[in-house]
Amino acid sequence: MGRLFDGPWPIVIIIVVALLLFAAPKLPAMARSLGQSMRIIKSEVKEMKNDGKTDTTDASGPVEGTIVNHPKAKPGEPTDGTDVPPSNRA
């Protein structure tokens, strides 16, 4: 009788059977919650690794102060150099 708990496998099997019997309706929700938590942790770790690095993917230089893609400008229309669409000007 004392040989039942000699190894870890009988205890693991008893715990798995008890979980399946008593917590079966809650298992999908617990698995979904665990997956969401792992995704959040993974993204936070990736963000922490990239936190001190600068983005060097765009080698064309800064684009501050220039109009890259005017939101309302159509090809062929003259622009007066402002970055505000014509319908929103005061």
PDB file of N, CA, C and O in Angstrom:
ATOM      1  N   MET A   1       0.813  -1.195   0.000  1.00  0.00           N
ATOM      2  CA  MET A   1       0.000   0.000   0.000  1.00  0.00           C
ATOM      3  C   MET A   1       0.860   1.264   0.000  1.00  0.00           C
ATOM      4  O   MET A   1       0.463   2.278  -0.574  1.00  0.00           O
ATOM      5  N   GLY A   2       2.008   1.217   0.624  1.00  0.00           N
ATOM      6  CA  GLY A   2       2.882   2.368   0.699  1.00  0.00           C
ATOM      7  C   GLY A   2       3.623   2.637  -0.604  1.00  0.00           C
ATOM      8  O   GLY A   2       4.244   3.691  -0.741  1.00  0.00           O
ATOM      9  N   ARG A   3       3.578   1.720  -1.563  1.00  0.00           N
ATOM     10  CA  ARG A   3       4.296   1.867  -2.811  1.00  0.00           C
ATOM     11  C   ARG A   3       3.552   2.760  -3.808  1.00  0.00           C
ATOM     12  O   ARG A   3       4.097   3.069  -4.867  1.00  0.00           O
ATOM     13  N   LEU A   4       2.341   3.176  -3.503  1.00  0.00           N
ATOM     14  CA  LEU A   4       1.557   3.998  -4.422  1.00  0.00           C
ATOM     15  C   LEU A   4       2.184   5.373  -4.624  1.00  0.00           C
ATOM     16  O   LEU A   4       2.160   5.907  -5.733  1.00  0.00           O
ATOM     17  N   PHE A   5       2.740   5.943  -3.570  1.00  0.00           N
ATOM     18  CA  PHE A   5       3.291   7.291  -3.656  1.00  0.00           C
ATOM     19  C   PHE A   5       4.817   7.307  -3.668  1.00  0.00           C
ATOM     20  O   PHE A   5       5.427   8.309  -3.294  1.00  0.00           O
ATOM     21  N   ASP A   6       5.436   6.212  -4.091  1.00  0.00           N
ATOM     22  CA  ASP A   6       6.896   6.164  -4.156  1.00  0.00           C
ATOM     23  C   ASP A   6       7.435   7.043  -5.284  1.00  0.00           C
ATOM     24  O   ASP A   6       8.462   7.700  -5.112  1.00  0.00           O
ATOM     25  N   GLY A   7       6.769   7.065  -6.418  1.00  0.00           N
ATOM     26  CA  GLY A   7       7.236   7.849  -7.551  1.00  0.00           C
ATOM     27  C   GLY A   7       6.306   9.018  -7.816  1.00  0.00           C
ATOM     28  O   GLY A   7       5.224   9.096  -7.234  1.00  0.00           O
ATOM     29  N   PRO A   8       6.713   9.921  -8.682  1.00  0.00           N
ATOM     30  CA  PRO A   8       5.876  11.098  -8.956  1.00  0.00           C
ATOM     31  C   PRO A   8       4.729  10.808  -9.928  1.00  0.00           C
ATOM     32  O   PRO A   8       3.752  11.557  -9.951  1.00  0.00           O
ATOM     33  N   TRP A   9       4.819   9.749 -10.725  1.00  0.00           N
ATOM     34  CA  TRP A   9       3.804   9.509 -11.753  1.00  0.00           C
ATOM     35  C   TRP A   9       2.418   9.189 -11.211  1.00  0.00           C
ATOM     36  O   TRP A   9       1.441   9.703 -11.756  1.00  0.00           O
ATOM     37  N   PRO A  10       2.274   8.384 -10.189  1.00  0.00           N
ATOM     38  CA  PRO A  10       0.907   8.162  -9.672  1.00  0.00           C
ATOM     39  C   PRO A  10       0.254   9.437  -9.139  1.00  0.00           C
ATOM     40  O   PRO A  10      -0.955   9.622  -9.282  1.00  0.00           O
ATOM     41  N   ILE A  11       1.033  10.299  -8.539  1.00  0.00           N
ATOM     42  CA  ILE A  11       0.492  11.559  -8.026  1.00  0.00           C
ATOM     43  C   ILE A  11       0.062  12.457  -9.186  1.00  0.00           C
ATOM     44  O   ILE A  11      -0.989  13.095  -9.129  1.00  0.00           O
ATOM     45  N   VAL A  12       0.875  12.499 -10.230  1.00  0.00           N
ATOM     46  CA  VAL A  12       0.542  13.309 -11.405  1.00  0.00           C
ATOM     47  C   VAL A  12      -0.741  12.797 -12.055  1.00  0.00           C
ATOM     48  O   VAL A  12      -1.596  13.592 -12.443  1.00  0.00           O
ATOM     49  N   ILE A  13      -0.881  11.501 -12.174  1.00  0.00           N
ATOM     50  CA  ILE A  13      -2.086  10.919 -12.782  1.00  0.00           C
ATOM     51  C   ILE A  13      -3.314  11.230 -11.943  1.00  0.00           C
ATOM     52  O   ILE A  13      -4.367  11.545 -12.497  1.00  0.00           O
ATOM     53  N   ILE A  14      -3.210  11.150 -10.631  1.00  0.00           N
ATOM     54  CA  ILE A  14      -4.345  11.456  -9.756  1.00  0.00           C
ATOM     55  C   ILE A  14      -4.737  12.931  -9.890  1.00  0.00           C
ATOM     56  O   ILE A  14      -5.925  13.253  -9.911  1.00  0.00           O
ATOM     57  N   ILE A  15      -3.758  13.822  -9.980  1.00  0.00           N
ATOM     58  CA  ILE A  15      -4.059  15.251 -10.126  1.00  0.00           C
ATOM     59  C   ILE A  15      -4.732  15.529 -11.462  1.00  0.00           C
ATOM     60  O   ILE A  15      -5.679  16.314 -11.521  1.00  0.00           O
ATOM     61  N   VAL A  16      -4.259  14.895 -12.543  1.00  0.00           N
ATOM     62  CA  VAL A  16      -4.853  15.100 -13.872  1.00  0.00           C
ATOM     63  C   VAL A  16      -6.287  14.587 -13.889  1.00  0.00           C
ATOM     64  O   VAL A  16      -7.165  15.250 -14.443  1.00  0.00           O
ATOM     65  N   VAL A  17      -6.546  13.430 -13.300  1.00  0.00           N
ATOM     66  CA  VAL A  17      -7.905  12.881 -13.267  1.00  0.00           C
ATOM     67  C   VAL A  17      -8.820  13.791 -12.444  1.00  0.00           C
ATOM     68  O   VAL A  17      -9.967  14.022 -12.828  1.00  0.00           O
ATOM     69  N   ALA A  18      -8.330  14.302 -11.327  1.00  0.00           N
ATOM     70  CA  ALA A  18      -9.144  15.196 -10.498  1.00  0.00           C
ATOM     71  C   ALA A  18      -9.460  16.487 -11.252  1.00  0.00           C
ATOM     72  O   ALA A  18     -10.579  16.991 -11.167  1.00  0.00           O
ATOM     73  N   LEU A  19      -8.483  17.028 -11.992  1.00  0.00           N
ATOM     74  CA  LEU A  19      -8.734  18.229 -12.789  1.00  0.00           C
ATOM     75  C   LEU A  19      -9.784  17.973 -13.860  1.00  0.00           C
ATOM     76  O   LEU A  19     -10.675  18.795 -14.075  1.00  0.00           O
ATOM     77  N   LEU A  20      -9.677  16.839 -14.525  1.00  0.00           N
ATOM     78  CA  LEU A  20     -10.643  16.537 -15.580  1.00  0.00           C
ATOM     79  C   LEU A  20     -12.045  16.332 -15.018  1.00  0.00           C
ATOM     80  O   LEU A  20     -13.028  16.694 -15.665  1.00  0.00           O
ATOM     81  N   LEU A  21     -12.149  15.763 -13.837  1.00  0.00           N
ATOM     82  CA  LEU A  21     -13.465  15.517 -13.254  1.00  0.00           C
ATOM     83  C   LEU A  21     -14.119  16.787 -12.710  1.00  0.00           C
ATOM     84  O   LEU A  21     -15.309  17.014 -12.925  1.00  0.00           O
ATOM     85  N   PHE A  22     -13.353  17.604 -12.016  1.00  0.00           N
ATOM     86  CA  PHE A  22     -13.951  18.720 -11.299  1.00  0.00           C
ATOM     87  C   PHE A  22     -13.807  20.069 -12.008  1.00  0.00           C
ATOM     88  O   PHE A  22     -14.581  20.984 -11.724  1.00  0.00           O
ATOM     89  N   ALA A  23     -12.846  20.222 -12.917  1.00  0.00           N
ATOM     90  CA  ALA A  23     -12.620  21.518 -13.539  1.00  0.00           C
ATOM     91  C   ALA A  23     -12.782  21.473 -15.052  1.00  0.00           C
ATOM     92  O   ALA A  23     -12.313  22.378 -15.742  1.00  0.00           O
ATOM     93  N   ALA A  24     -13.429  20.452 -15.580  1.00  0.00           N
ATOM     94  CA  ALA A  24     -13.560  20.310 -17.032  1.00  0.00           C
ATOM     95  C   ALA A  24     -14.275  21.487 -17.691  1.00  0.00           C
ATOM     96  O   ALA A  24     -13.827  21.929 -18.749  1.00  0.00           O
ATOM     97  N   PRO A  25     -15.358  22.018 -17.130  1.00  0.00           N
ATOM     98  CA  PRO A  25     -16.010  23.154 -17.792  1.00  0.00           C
ATOM     99  C   PRO A  25     -15.163  24.433 -17.826  1.00  0.00           C
ATOM    100  O   PRO A  25     -15.346  25.275 -18.705  1.00  0.00           O
ATOM    101  N   LYS A  26     -14.254  24.574 -16.884  1.00  0.00           N
ATOM    102  CA  LYS A  26     -13.445  25.791 -16.807  1.00  0.00           C
ATOM    103  C   LYS A  26     -12.129  25.674 -17.570  1.00  0.00           C
ATOM    104  O   LYS A  26     -11.430  26.677 -17.712  1.00  0.00           O
ATOM    105  N   LEU A  27     -11.763  24.498 -18.064  1.00  0.00           N
ATOM    106  CA  LEU A  27     -10.473  24.312 -18.730  1.00  0.00           C
ATOM    107  C   LEU A  27     -10.299  25.172 -19.987  1.00  0.00           C
ATOM    108  O   LEU A  27      -9.223  25.746 -20.160  1.00  0.00           O
ATOM    109  N   PRO A  28     -11.292  25.295 -20.872  1.00  0.00           N
ATOM    110  CA  PRO A  28     -11.080  26.148 -22.051  1.00  0.00           C
ATOM    111  C   PRO A  28     -10.833  27.615 -21.691  1.00  0.00           C
ATOM    112  O   PRO A  28      -9.998  28.269 -22.314  1.00  0.00           O
ATOM    113  N   ALA A  29     -11.534  28.124 -20.717  1.00  0.00           N
ATOM    114  CA  ALA A  29     -11.332  29.510 -20.305  1.00  0.00           C
ATOM    115  C   ALA A  29      -9.960  29.690 -19.667  1.00  0.00           C
ATOM    116  O   ALA A  29      -9.299  30.705 -19.883  1.00  0.00           O
ATOM    117  N   MET A  30      -9.537  28.712 -18.888  1.00  0.00           N
ATOM    118  CA  MET A  30      -8.211  28.812 -18.269  1.00  0.00           C
ATOM    119  C   MET A  30      -7.119  28.727 -19.324  1.00  0.00           C
ATOM    120  O   MET A  30      -6.121  29.440 -19.224  1.00  0.00           O
ATOM    121  N   ALA A  31      -7.277  27.879 -20.328  1.00  0.00           N
ATOM    122  CA  ALA A  31      -6.283  27.771 -21.395  1.00  0.00           C
ATOM    123  C   ALA A  31      -6.233  29.057 -22.219  1.00  0.00           C
ATOM    124  O   ALA A  31      -5.149  29.502 -22.594  1.00  0.00           O
ATOM    125  N   ARG A  32      -7.382  29.656 -22.503  1.00  0.00           N
ATOM    126  CA  ARG A  32      -7.432  30.908 -23.251  1.00  0.00           C
ATOM    127  C   ARG A  32      -6.736  32.022 -22.459  1.00  0.00           C
ATOM    128  O   ARG A  32      -5.970  32.803 -23.024  1.00  0.00           O
ATOM    129  N   SER A  33      -7.000  32.091 -21.171  1.00  0.00           N
ATOM    130  CA  SER A  33      -6.383  33.097 -20.322  1.00  0.00           C
ATOM    131  C   SER A  33      -4.870  32.895 -20.250  1.00  0.00           C
ATOM    132  O   SER A  33      -4.114  33.867 -20.271  1.00  0.00           O
ATOM    133  N   LEU A  34      -4.430  31.656 -20.165  1.00  0.00           N
ATOM    134  CA  LEU A  34      -3.002  31.367 -20.135  1.00  0.00           C
ATOM    135  C   LEU A  34      -2.339  31.765 -21.451  1.00  0.00           C
ATOM    136  O   LEU A  34      -1.230  32.300 -21.444  1.00  0.00           O
ATOM    137  N   GLY A  35      -3.001  31.510 -22.577  1.00  0.00           N
ATOM    138  CA  GLY A  35      -2.460  31.893 -23.881  1.00  0.00           C
ATOM    139  C   GLY A  35      -2.345  33.398 -24.031  1.00  0.00           C
ATOM    140  O   GLY A  35      -1.344  33.892 -24.550  1.00  0.00           O
ATOM    141  N   GLN A  36      -3.355  34.135 -23.584  1.00  0.00           N
ATOM    142  CA  GLN A  36      -3.302  35.593 -23.646  1.00  0.00           C
ATOM    143  C   GLN A  36      -2.180  36.130 -22.769  1.00  0.00           C
ATOM    144  O   GLN A  36      -1.469  37.055 -23.163  1.00  0.00           O
ATOM    145  N   SER A  37      -2.021  35.557 -21.586  1.00  0.00           N
ATOM    146  CA  SER A  37      -0.957  36.000 -20.687  1.00  0.00           C
ATOM    147  C   SER A  37       0.413  35.740 -21.301  1.00  0.00           C
ATOM    148  O   SER A  37       1.304  36.582 -21.198  1.00  0.00           O
ATOM    149  N   MET A  38       0.591  34.588 -21.935  1.00  0.00           N
ATOM    150  CA  MET A  38       1.879  34.271 -22.560  1.00  0.00           C
ATOM    151  C   MET A  38       2.162  35.222 -23.722  1.00  0.00           C
ATOM    152  O   MET A  38       3.303  35.645 -23.905  1.00  0.00           O
ATOM    153  N   ARG A  39       1.125  35.568 -24.520  1.00  0.00           N
ATOM    154  CA  ARG A  39       1.320  36.518 -25.622  1.00  0.00           C
ATOM    155  C   ARG A  39       1.733  37.893 -25.095  1.00  0.00           C
ATOM    156  O   ARG A  39       2.609  38.540 -25.668  1.00  0.00           O
ATOM    157  N   ILE A  40       1.104  38.339 -24.009  1.00  0.00           N
ATOM    158  CA  ILE A  40       1.432  39.632 -23.424  1.00  0.00           C
ATOM    159  C   ILE A  40       2.857  39.624 -22.905  1.00  0.00           C
ATOM    160  O   ILE A  40       3.606  40.573 -23.136  1.00  0.00           O
ATOM    161  N   ILE A  41       3.240  38.566 -22.207  1.00  0.00           N
ATOM    162  CA  ILE A  41       4.597  38.476 -21.668  1.00  0.00           C
ATOM    163  C   ILE A  41       5.616  38.459 -22.806  1.00  0.00           C
ATOM    164  O   ILE A  41       6.654  39.116 -22.716  1.00  0.00           O
ATOM    165  N   LYS A  42       5.330  37.715 -23.873  1.00  0.00           N
ATOM    166  CA  LYS A  42       6.248  37.630 -25.003  1.00  0.00           C
ATOM    167  C   LYS A  42       6.427  38.998 -25.662  1.00  0.00           C
ATOM    168  O   LYS A  42       7.548  39.388 -25.985  1.00  0.00           O
ATOM    169  N   SER A  43       5.331  39.722 -25.860  1.00  0.00           N
ATOM    170  CA  SER A  43       5.443  41.044 -26.492  1.00  0.00           C
ATOM    171  C   SER A  43       6.167  42.029 -25.588  1.00  0.00           C
ATOM    172  O   SER A  43       6.925  42.866 -26.080  1.00  0.00           O
ATOM    173  N   GLU A  44       5.955  41.952 -24.288  1.00  0.00           N
ATOM    174  CA  GLU A  44       6.648  42.856 -23.365  1.00  0.00           C
ATOM    175  C   GLU A  44       8.139  42.557 -23.326  1.00  0.00           C
ATOM    176  O   GLU A  44       8.947  43.483 -23.262  1.00  0.00           O
ATOM    177  N   VAL A  45       8.522  41.284 -23.364  1.00  0.00           N
ATOM    178  CA  VAL A  45       9.939  40.927 -23.374  1.00  0.00           C
ATOM    179  C   VAL A  45      10.591  41.424 -24.655  1.00  0.00           C
ATOM    180  O   VAL A  45      11.707  41.944 -24.622  1.00  0.00           O
ATOM    181  N   LYS A  46       9.899  41.267 -25.795  1.00  0.00           N
ATOM    182  CA  LYS A  46      10.437  41.750 -27.064  1.00  0.00           C
ATOM    183  C   LYS A  46      10.590  43.262 -27.039  1.00  0.00           C
ATOM    184  O   LYS A  46      11.580  43.797 -27.538  1.00  0.00           O
ATOM    185  N   GLU A  47       9.608  43.960 -26.457  1.00  0.00           N
ATOM    186  CA  GLU A  47       9.676  45.412 -26.366  1.00  0.00           C
ATOM    187  C   GLU A  47      10.807  45.857 -25.449  1.00  0.00           C
ATOM    188  O   GLU A  47      11.462  46.864 -25.718  1.00  0.00           O
ATOM    189  N   MET A  48      11.043  45.117 -24.367  1.00  0.00           N
ATOM    190  CA  MET A  48      12.141  45.456 -23.467  1.00  0.00           C
ATOM    191  C   MET A  48      13.491  45.262 -24.153  1.00  0.00           C
ATOM    192  O   MET A  48      14.417  46.036 -23.913  1.00  0.00           O
ATOM    193  N   LYS A  49      13.617  44.247 -24.997  1.00  0.00           N
ATOM    194  CA  LYS A  49      14.869  44.016 -25.718  1.00  0.00           C
ATOM    195  C   LYS A  49      15.133  45.129 -26.716  1.00  0.00           C
ATOM    196  O   LYS A  49      16.284  45.518 -26.911  1.00  0.00           O
ATOM    197  N   ASN A  50      14.092  45.647 -27.351  1.00  0.00           N
ATOM    198  CA  ASN A  50      14.237  46.688 -28.362  1.00  0.00           C
ATOM    199  C   ASN A  50      14.128  48.092 -27.772  1.00  0.00           C
ATOM    200  O   ASN A  50      14.136  49.069 -28.520  1.00  0.00           O
ATOM    201  N   ASP A  51      14.028  48.212 -26.467  1.00  0.00           N
ATOM    202  CA  ASP A  51      13.767  49.501 -25.833  1.00  0.00           C
ATOM    203  C   ASP A  51      14.903  50.500 -26.046  1.00  0.00           C
ATOM    204  O   ASP A  51      14.635  51.668 -26.324  1.00  0.00           O
ATOM    205  N   GLY A  52      16.148  50.083 -25.924  1.00  0.00           N
ATOM    206  CA  GLY A  52      17.251  51.013 -26.039  1.00  0.00           C
ATOM    207  C   GLY A  52      17.777  51.184 -27.446  1.00  0.00           C
ATOM    208  O   GLY A  52      18.636  52.035 -27.681  1.00  0.00           O
ATOM    209  N   LYS A  53      17.289  50.402 -28.382  1.00  0.00           N
ATOM    210  CA  LYS A  53      17.797  50.454 -29.747  1.00  0.00           C
ATOM    211  C   LYS A  53      17.029  51.494 -30.551  1.00  0.00           C
ATOM    212  O   LYS A  53      15.845  51.734 -30.313  1.00  0.00           O
ATOM    213  N   THR A  54      17.717  52.103 -31.502  1.00  0.00           N
ATOM    214  CA  THR A  54      17.056  53.044 -32.394  1.00  0.00           C
ATOM    215  C   THR A  54      16.683  52.323 -33.674  1.00  0.00           C
ATOM    216  O   THR A  54      17.336  51.355 -34.062  1.00  0.00           O
ATOM    217  N   ASP A  55      15.634  52.793 -34.329  1.00  0.00           N
ATOM    218  CA  ASP A  55      15.208  52.194 -35.588  1.00  0.00           C
ATOM    219  C   ASP A  55      16.100  52.713 -36.705  1.00  0.00           C
ATOM    220  O   ASP A  55      16.078  53.904 -37.014  1.00  0.00           O
ATOM    221  N   THR A  56      16.877  51.836 -37.308  1.00  0.00           N
ATOM    222  CA  THR A  56      17.772  52.225 -38.396  1.00  0.00           C
ATOM    223  C   THR A  56      17.330  51.599 -39.704  1.00  0.00           C
ATOM    224  O   THR A  56      18.143  51.427 -40.612  1.00  0.00           O
ATOM    225  N   THR A  57      16.048  51.253 -39.816  1.00  0.00           N
ATOM    226  CA  THR A  57      15.569  50.615 -41.037  1.00  0.00           C
ATOM    227  C   THR A  57      15.415  51.614 -42.169  1.00  0.00           C
ATOM    228  O   THR A  57      15.581  51.244 -43.332  1.00  0.00           O
ATOM    229  N   ASP A  58      15.100  52.883 -41.866  1.00  0.00           N
ATOM    230  CA  ASP A  58      14.903  53.897 -42.893  1.00  0.00           C
ATOM    231  C   ASP A  58      16.160  54.743 -43.000  1.00  0.00           C
ATOM    232  O   ASP A  58      16.435  55.555 -42.116  1.00  0.00           O
ATOM    233  N   ALA A  59      16.922  54.568 -44.063  1.00  0.00           N
ATOM    234  CA  ALA A  59      18.192  55.263 -44.213  1.00  0.00           C
ATOM    235  C   ALA A  59      18.046  56.566 -44.988  1.00  0.00           C
ATOM    236  O   ALA A  59      19.052  57.208 -45.289  1.00  0.00           O
ATOM    237  N   SER A  60      16.826  56.975 -45.321  1.00  0.00           N
ATOM    238  CA  SER A  60      16.643  58.178 -46.119  1.00  0.00           C
ATOM    239  C   SER A  60      16.728  59.450 -45.294  1.00  0.00           C
ATOM    240  O   SER A  60      16.750  60.542 -45.863  1.00  0.00           O
ATOM    241  N   GLY A  61      16.775  59.349 -43.995  1.00  0.00           N
ATOM    242  CA  GLY A  61      16.886  60.525 -43.146  1.00  0.00           C
ATOM    243  C   GLY A  61      15.538  60.934 -42.587  1.00  0.00           C
ATOM    244  O   GLY A  61      14.513  60.340 -42.924  1.00  0.00           O
ATOM    245  N   PRO A  62      15.536  61.945 -41.736  1.00  0.00           N
ATOM    246  CA  PRO A  62      14.284  62.372 -41.119  1.00  0.00           C
ATOM    247  C   PRO A  62      13.372  63.064 -42.126  1.00  0.00           C
ATOM    248  O   PRO A  62      13.840  63.688 -43.078  1.00  0.00           O
ATOM    249  N   VAL A  63      12.080  62.948 -41.907  1.00  0.00           N
ATOM    250  CA  VAL A  63      11.095  63.575 -42.785  1.00  0.00           C
ATOM    251  C   VAL A  63      10.297  64.628 -42.038  1.00  0.00           C
ATOM    252  O   VAL A  63       9.212  65.007 -42.479  1.00  0.00           O
ATOM    253  N   GLU A  64      10.807  65.100 -40.933  1.00  0.00           N
ATOM    254  CA  GLU A  64      10.090  66.109 -40.158  1.00  0.00           C
ATOM    255  C   GLU A  64      10.025  67.414 -40.933  1.00  0.00           C
ATOM    256  O   GLU A  64      11.026  67.862 -41.494  1.00  0.00           O
ATOM    257  N   GLY A  65       8.858  68.014 -40.964  1.00  0.00           N
ATOM    258  CA  GLY A  65       8.684  69.300 -41.601  1.00  0.00           C
ATOM    259  C   GLY A  65       8.440  69.239 -43.091  1.00  0.00           C
ATOM    260  O   GLY A  65       8.327  70.282 -43.735  1.00  0.00           O
ATOM    261  N   THR A  66       8.357  68.058 -43.654  1.00  0.00           N
ATOM    262  CA  THR A  66       8.089  67.938 -45.089  1.00  0.00           C
ATOM    263  C   THR A  66       6.792  67.178 -45.289  1.00  0.00           C
ATOM    264  O   THR A  66       6.409  66.355 -44.457  1.00  0.00           O
ATOM    265  N   ILE A  67       6.124  67.454 -46.386  1.00  0.00           N
ATOM    266  CA  ILE A  67       4.889  66.761 -46.709  1.00  0.00           C
ATOM    267  C   ILE A  67       5.255  65.522 -47.514  1.00  0.00           C
ATOM    268  O   ILE A  67       5.746  65.622 -48.638  1.00  0.00           O
ATOM    269  N   VAL A  68       5.013  64.361 -46.932  1.00  0.00           N
ATOM    270  CA  VAL A  68       5.353  63.123 -47.609  1.00  0.00           C
ATOM    271  C   VAL A  68       4.206  62.691 -48.501  1.00  0.00           C
ATOM    272  O   VAL A  68       4.381  62.527 -49.709  1.00  0.00           O
ATOM    273  N   ASN A  69       3.047  62.508 -47.922  1.00  0.00           N
ATOM    274  CA  ASN A  69       1.838  62.144 -48.660  1.00  0.00           C
ATOM    275  C   ASN A  69       0.727  63.058 -48.197  1.00  0.00           C
ATOM    276  O   ASN A  69       0.203  62.890 -47.096  1.00  0.00           O
ATOM    277  N   HIS A  70       0.367  64.006 -49.008  1.00  0.00           N
ATOM    278  CA  HIS A  70      -0.695  64.932 -48.630  1.00  0.00           C
ATOM    279  C   HIS A  70      -2.011  64.169 -48.616  1.00  0.00           C
ATOM    280  O   HIS A  70      -2.322  63.475 -49.584  1.00  0.00           O
ATOM    281  N   PRO A  71      -2.795  64.279 -47.542  1.00  0.00           N
ATOM    282  CA  PRO A  71      -3.995  63.455 -47.421  1.00  0.00           C
ATOM    283  C   PRO A  71      -5.070  63.759 -48.466  1.00  0.00           C
ATOM    284  O   PRO A  71      -5.775  62.838 -48.878  1.00  0.00           O
ATOM    285  N   LYS A  72      -5.227  65.005 -48.911  1.00  0.00           N
ATOM    286  CA  LYS A  72      -6.298  65.338 -49.840  1.00  0.00           C
ATOM    287  C   LYS A  72      -5.787  65.754 -51.219  1.00  0.00           C
ATOM    288  O   LYS A  72      -6.587  66.033 -52.112  1.00  0.00           O
ATOM    289  N   ALA A  73      -4.489  65.798 -51.400  1.00  0.00           N
ATOM    290  CA  ALA A  73      -3.955  66.277 -52.673  1.00  0.00           C
ATOM    291  C   ALA A  73      -4.138  65.215 -53.748  1.00  0.00           C
ATOM    292  O   ALA A  73      -3.805  64.045 -53.559  1.00  0.00           O
ATOM    293  N   LYS A  74      -4.662  65.643 -54.848  1.00  0.00           N
ATOM    294  CA  LYS A  74      -4.835  64.744 -55.983  1.00  0.00           C
ATOM    295  C   LYS A  74      -3.722  65.037 -56.980  1.00  0.00           C
ATOM    296  O   LYS A  74      -3.243  66.169 -57.051  1.00  0.00           O
ATOM    297  N   PRO A  75      -3.307  64.049 -57.742  1.00  0.00           N
ATOM    298  CA  PRO A  75      -2.248  64.305 -58.719  1.00  0.00           C
ATOM    299  C   PRO A  75      -2.689  65.368 -59.722  1.00  0.00           C
ATOM    300  O   PRO A  75      -3.796  65.304 -60.257  1.00  0.00           O
ATOM    301  N   GLY A  76      -1.832  66.329 -59.969  1.00  0.00           N
ATOM    302  CA  GLY A  76      -2.137  67.383 -60.922  1.00  0.00           C
ATOM    303  C   GLY A  76      -2.687  68.638 -60.295  1.00  0.00           C
ATOM    304  O   GLY A  76      -2.704  69.678 -60.954  1.00  0.00           O
ATOM    305  N   GLU A  77      -3.140  68.599 -59.048  1.00  0.00           N
ATOM    306  CA  GLU A  77      -3.658  69.795 -58.379  1.00  0.00           C
ATOM    307  C   GLU A  77      -2.498  70.603 -57.821  1.00  0.00           C
ATOM    308  O   GLU A  77      -1.553  70.026 -57.282  1.00  0.00           O
ATOM    309  N   PRO A  78      -2.546  71.912 -57.937  1.00  0.00           N
ATOM    310  CA  PRO A  78      -1.475  72.713 -57.343  1.00  0.00           C
ATOM    311  C   PRO A  78      -1.626  72.752 -55.829  1.00  0.00           C
ATOM    312  O   PRO A  78      -2.736  72.828 -55.304  1.00  0.00           O
ATOM    313  N   THR A  79      -0.509  72.700 -55.149  1.00  0.00           N
ATOM    314  CA  THR A  79      -0.531  72.815 -53.688  1.00  0.00           C
ATOM    315  C   THR A  79       0.126  74.124 -53.313  1.00  0.00           C
ATOM    316  O   THR A  79       1.053  74.579 -53.984  1.00  0.00           O
ATOM    317  N   ASP A  80      -0.357  74.734 -52.233  1.00  0.00           N
ATOM    318  CA  ASP A  80       0.180  76.030 -51.827  1.00  0.00           C
ATOM    319  C   ASP A  80       1.212  75.902 -50.712  1.00  0.00           C
ATOM    320  O   ASP A  80       1.582  76.906 -50.103  1.00  0.00           O
ATOM    321  N   GLY A  81       1.684  74.686 -50.432  1.00  0.00           N
ATOM    322  CA  GLY A  81       2.753  74.491 -49.469  1.00  0.00           C
ATOM    323  C   GLY A  81       2.291  74.254 -48.048  1.00  0.00           C
ATOM    324  O   GLY A  81       3.131  74.086 -47.164  1.00  0.00           O
ATOM    325  N   THR A  82       0.998  74.232 -47.787  1.00  0.00           N
ATOM    326  CA  THR A  82       0.537  73.958 -46.436  1.00  0.00           C
ATOM    327  C   THR A  82       0.271  72.476 -46.293  1.00  0.00           C
ATOM    328  O   THR A  82       0.027  71.777 -47.276  1.00  0.00           O
ATOM    329  N   ASP A  83       0.320  72.005 -45.067  1.00  0.00           N
ATOM    330  CA  ASP A  83       0.066  70.594 -44.837  1.00  0.00           C
ATOM    331  C   ASP A  83      -1.348  70.335 -44.324  1.00  0.00           C
ATOM    332  O   ASP A  83      -1.667  69.212 -43.935  1.00  0.00           O
ATOM    333  N   VAL A  84      -2.193  71.357 -44.319  1.00  0.00           N
ATOM    334  CA  VAL A  84      -3.574  71.215 -43.877  1.00  0.00           C
ATOM    335  C   VAL A  84      -4.439  70.980 -45.122  1.00  0.00           C
ATOM    336  O   VAL A  84      -4.321  71.712 -46.104  1.00  0.00           O
ATOM    337  N   PRO A  85      -5.294  69.977 -45.083  1.00  0.00           N
ATOM    338  CA  PRO A  85      -6.162  69.747 -46.244  1.00  0.00           C
ATOM    339  C   PRO A  85      -7.042  70.950 -46.515  1.00  0.00           C
ATOM    340  O   PRO A  85      -7.403  71.656 -45.573  1.00  0.00           O
ATOM    341  N   PRO A  86      -7.403  71.215 -47.765  1.00  0.00           N
ATOM    342  CA  PRO A  86      -8.177  72.413 -48.115  1.00  0.00           C
ATOM    343  C   PRO A  86      -9.495  72.543 -47.384  1.00  0.00           C
ATOM    344  O   PRO A  86      -9.916  73.666 -47.108  1.00  0.00           O
ATOM    345  N   SER A  87     -10.171  71.451 -47.054  1.00  0.00           N
ATOM    346  CA  SER A  87     -11.465  71.544 -46.402  1.00  0.00           C
ATOM    347  C   SER A  87     -11.361  71.963 -44.951  1.00  0.00           C
ATOM    348  O   SER A  87     -12.369  72.356 -44.363  1.00  0.00           O
ATOM    349  N   ASN A  88     -10.173  71.896 -44.341  1.00  0.00           N
ATOM    350  CA  ASN A  88     -10.019  72.198 -42.925  1.00  0.00           C
ATOM    351  C   ASN A  88      -9.348  73.534 -42.673  1.00  0.00           C
ATOM    352  O   ASN A  88      -9.112  73.870 -41.512  1.00  0.00           O
ATOM    353  N   ARG A  89      -9.032  74.303 -43.683  1.00  0.00           N
ATOM    354  CA  ARG A  89      -8.332  75.572 -43.487  1.00  0.00           C
ATOM    355  C   ARG A  89      -9.285  76.626 -42.932  1.00  0.00           C
ATOM    356  O   ARG A  89     -10.478  76.620 -43.236  1.00  0.00           O
ATOM    357  N   ALA A  90      -8.749  77.527 -42.118  1.00  0.00           N
ATOM    358  CA  ALA A  90      -9.558  78.586 -41.521  1.00  0.00           C
ATOM    359  C   ALA A  90      -9.516  79.834 -42.372  1.00  0.00           C
ATOM    360  O   ALA A  90     -10.140  80.837 -42.027  1.00  0.00           O
TER     361      ALA A  90
END
